[in-house]
Amino acid sequence: MIDPGKAVKETPPEKPAPPKPGKLIGAAIFGLAFGYLLQKGGVAKYNVLLGALLLEDWTVAKIMLTAIVVGMVGVFTLHHFARVNLHLVPTRLGAQSVGGILFGVGFALIAYCPGTGAAALGQGSWDVLFGMAGLIIGSYLFAEMSGFLKRTVETWGEKGKVMLPDILRIPRGVFLPGFALLLLGILYALQAFTVR
């Protein structure tokens, strides 16, 4: 008997089509709007970012909570109506812990992350150039070590493609509204009980 898998003619994978000009223009507009809002929100300012690290200024936390709620509701609503696919990144506790620590150390040293650093550079904060240089050097070192990291750190604590509702064993339809309300409550408390 013929194995149906071998009898089916395989077509070579198609080369992805280059993005259409309209999509590129849309991406540029949204990118500029994002940078503008980061700058207007104050998260491209050294003193605001340093205040976040010292738990004295909650501007960054408020912006991030707002972005998480809007993004979560938007993405999962679009997914529910089959307008987008979810592309989950596997949870690897070791790699993500080491990466988080390195990110935190870099953030503490320079008080910028890549997004806020780009916005700060755009507003003329030249001190961020040291952070950008570190970002380029770090990216190069990561690329050079990627083979070693795949065999070691990236295998530590492999959990697969999971989400918080899966871990807590709560249906997404129940978890997402509840989690959004929790985050909105935290956002309200930060707005009501903190200065600036």
ABEGO torsion letter per residue (X at the ends): XBBAAAABBBBBBBBBBBBBAAAAAAAAAAAAAAAAAAAAAGAABAAAAAAAAAGABAAAAAAAAAAAAAAAAAAAAAAAAGABBBBBBBBBAAAAAAAAAAAAAAAAAAGBBAAAAAAAAAAGBAAAAAAAAAAAAAAAAAAAAAAAAAABAAABGBAEBBBAAAAAGBBAAAAAAAAAAAAAAAAAAAAAABBX
